[in-house]
C-alpha cells in the first residue's frame, strides 16, 4: 500500500486544493499515469502515480488540504 499525500510543489507551499481526480475510485492505475490535479499558489499541476495498482480516494475534490495530508492510497 502506498499513501498519496498532498505534495509540496514549492518551498513556500503549505496547502493546495485537490481540483480533480483523473482516475475513478477503485480503478487500476499505472505507474506514471496522471491520477489527480492540485492547485497551488499560481498553477494547476497533474500528479503522477508513484506505482501501479488500485486507486482509492479519501479526499474530496474542491477542498484545500495541508501539505502531507493523506489524499488516497494505491493497493
Secondary structure, 3 states (H helix, E strand, C coil): CEEEECCCCCCCCCEEEEEEECCCCCCEECCCCEEEEEECCCCEEEEECCCCEEEEECCCCCCEEECCCEEEEEC
